[in-house]
């Protein structure tokens, strides 16, 4: 049972690192980014390419930096113009962007499945409950915890974090207090895209890389954001851990219905609390 719980934490950790980027982008730009899964995919492929030349850790750093730059570009030319548009327009544009990025990846890397080996320092196993468990999976849990703690400290203890939380609740009033909300939003969107790159690279040793890999995890990421509460960072963490456990246990005990379990949870939470588990900005 311990192994199943740990596997659930691994998946939940990946979901959180990806989904919190969605929370950041929505909280500041009010844009539902359907292309976020493709940013995760691009991050995985960039990390794979750099890792083949300079090693896993270099691939991890470069993928985060590249996706951060891509996020800043997308904010300037896509998200900023879309923030006051009809949600249907936003959905169509970001979904189209997802298709474009998938075609770019197919053109550069092809359609074949690719695999990335974990770094040698994390390639071993540890004995837990009489079963070998990969060290790398424990490292993924550790990365998710570090991201959660780092974001929490940044949002609660820094001046910029205070501005981010305030702007996610009431951007107009925050701007009236002298905060440059446009620059703040651009920074936050870049960070959100960088987290998508981080999530993609750390997931690469666990899943096969393909141009469609972003679509599979994007659905669960949106479930995390909606279940946790739109714009809520704490809610995203709680929902990601919960959905990770339910998804993993579903794969083990009811594999035919495993993909439906997160959706059922979301519906139940929204019936009970239409705003999600935690209010925005928390």
Secondary structure, DSSP 8 states (H G I E B T S, - for coil): -HHHHHHHHHHHHHHHHHHHHHHHHHHHH----TTHHHHHHHHHHHHHHHHHHH-HHHHHHHHHHHHHHHHHHHIIIIIHHHTTS-HHHHHHHHHHHHHHHHHHHHHHH-SS-B-----GGG--EEEETTEEEEHHHHHHHHHHHHHHHHHHHHHHHSHHHHHHHHHHH-HHHHHHTT--HHHHHHHHHHHHHHHHHHHHHHHHTTS-B-TTHHHHHHHHHHHHHHHH-TT-HHHHHHHHHHHHHHHHHHHHH-GGGHHHHHHHHHHHHHHH-TT-SS-TT-
